[in-house]
Amino acid sequence: MNIGQVAQRTGLPAKTIRYYEDIGLITPDRACNGYRRFSEAHLHKLAFLGRARGLGFSIEDCRVLLGLWQDRSRASADVKAVARKHLDEIDAKMAELAEMRSTLAELVERCAGDQRPDCPILRDLAADA
């Protein structure tokens, strides 16, 4: 398969596939003319990476997960540890976003939103930390 066919089948942009090759996540074969040739195994790896990235795993986490996926002697505890770490990061980010939302909602509520220049939103943004 060429890169266009793989992009279509995986839903990944060709640019992303080339990037994954550049950073060593995949290593497609090369034809005599230099064009990339992808096998079904490459297709499965790319689909795996697309799904992992879709869940927000970092490139380094994807590298670890891909290695674990390919290692049939892996311990599921190792996979769970990577996923747990990422889940904890998501939970922390959600808490941070909830706090931001709460603060912004309070500021929006306090702002009259009329023709007067006084604005608690701008006052808060300009306040010294």
C-alpha positions as CSV (number, residue, x, y, z in Angstrom):
1,M,0.0,0.0,0.0
2,N,1.1,3.5,-0.6
3,I,0.9,6.3,1.9
4,G,-2.4,7.6,0.4
5,Q,-4.1,4.3,0.8
6,V,-2.8,3.9,4.3
7,A,-4.0,7.4,5.2
8,Q,-7.4,6.6,3.8
9,R,-7.7,3.3,5.7
10,T,-6.5,4.6,9.0
11,G,-8.0,8.1,8.9
12,L,-4.6,9.5,9.7
13,P,-3.2,12.4,7.5
14,A,-0.2,11.5,5.4
15,K,1.7,14.2,7.2
16,T,1.1,12.4,10.5
17,I,2.2,9.1,9.0
18,R,5.4,10.7,7.7
19,Y,6.0,12.2,11.2
20,Y,5.6,8.8,12.8
21,E,8.2,7.5,10.4
22,D,10.5,10.4,11.2
23,I,10.4,9.8,14.9
24,G,10.8,6.0,14.5
25,L,7.3,4.8,15.5
26,I,7.0,3.0,12.2
27,T,9.5,2.0,9.5
28,P,7.8,1.3,6.2
29,D,9.6,-0.5,3.4
30,R,11.0,1.4,0.5
31,A,10.4,0.5,-3.1
32,C,13.3,0.8,-5.7
33,N,11.9,4.2,-6.6
34,G,12.1,5.4,-3.0
35,Y,8.4,5.4,-2.4
36,R,7.1,4.1,1.0
37,R,5.4,0.7,0.9
38,F,3.2,-0.2,3.8
39,S,2.1,-3.7,4.9
40,E,-0.9,-4.8,6.8
41,A,1.3,-4.8,9.9
42,H,2.1,-1.1,9.4
43,L,-1.6,-0.5,8.9
44,H,-2.4,-2.1,12.3
45,K,0.4,-0.2,14.0
46,L,-0.9,3.1,12.6
47,A,-4.4,2.3,13.6
48,F,-3.2,1.5,17.1
49,L,-1.3,4.8,17.2
50,G,-4.3,6.7,15.9
51,R,-6.5,5.3,18.6
52,A,-3.9,5.9,21.3
53,R,-3.4,9.5,20.2
54,G,-7.2,9.9,20.0
55,L,-7.3,9.0,23.7
56,G,-4.7,11.7,24.4
57,F,-1.6,9.6,25.0
58,S,1.6,11.4,24.5
59,I,4.0,10.3,21.7
60,E,6.3,8.8,24.3
61,D,3.4,6.9,26.0
62,C,2.5,5.7,22.5
63,R,6.0,4.5,22.0
64,V,5.8,2.5,25.3
65,L,2.3,1.2,24.5
66,L,3.3,0.1,21.0
67,G,6.3,-1.7,22.5
68,L,4.1,-3.4,25.0
69,W,1.5,-4.3,22.4
70,Q,4.2,-6.0,20.3
71,D,5.7,-7.8,23.3
72,R,3.7,-11.0,23.9
73,S,5.5,-11.6,27.2
74,R,4.4,-8.2,28.6
75,A,2.7,-7.9,31.9
76,S,-0.7,-6.2,31.7
77,A,0.3,-4.3,34.9
78,D,2.8,-2.4,32.8
79,V,0.1,-1.4,30.3
80,K,-2.2,-0.5,33.2
81,A,0.5,1.7,34.8
82,V,0.8,3.8,31.6
83,A,-2.9,4.1,31.2
84,R,-3.4,4.9,35.0
85,K,-0.7,7.7,34.7
86,H,-2.5,9.2,31.7
87,L,-5.9,8.9,33.5
88,D,-4.5,10.7,36.5
89,E,-3.2,13.5,34.2
90,I,-6.7,13.8,32.6
91,D,-8.3,14.0,36.0
92,A,-5.9,16.7,37.0
93,K,-6.6,18.6,33.8
94,M,-10.3,18.3,34.3
95,A,-10.1,19.6,37.8
96,E,-8.0,22.6,36.5
97,L,-10.6,23.2,33.8
98,A,-13.5,23.0,36.3
99,E,-11.7,25.6,38.4
100,M,-11.2,27.9,35.4
101,R,-14.8,27.5,34.4
102,S,-16.0,28.3,37.9
103,T,-13.9,31.4,38.1
104,L,-14.9,32.6,34.7
105,A,-18.6,31.9,35.3
106,E,-18.4,34.0,38.5
107,L,-16.8,36.9,36.7
108,V,-19.3,36.7,33.8
109,E,-22.1,36.7,36.4
110,R,-20.7,39.7,38.2
111,C,-20.3,41.8,35.0
112,A,-23.3,43.9,34.2
113,G,-22.6,43.7,30.5
114,D,-24.1,47.1,29.9
115,Q,-22.7,50.4,28.4
116,R,-20.8,51.4,31.6
117,P,-17.0,51.0,31.5
118,D,-16.7,49.3,34.8
119,C,-16.0,45.6,34.3
120,P,-15.2,43.0,36.9
121,I,-13.7,40.7,34.3
122,L,-11.1,43.2,33.2
123,R,-10.5,44.2,36.8
124,D,-9.8,40.6,37.8
125,L,-7.5,40.0,34.8
126,A,-5.5,43.2,35.6
127,A,-5.2,42.3,39.4
128,D,-1.8,41.6,40.7
129,A,-1.2,38.0,41.4
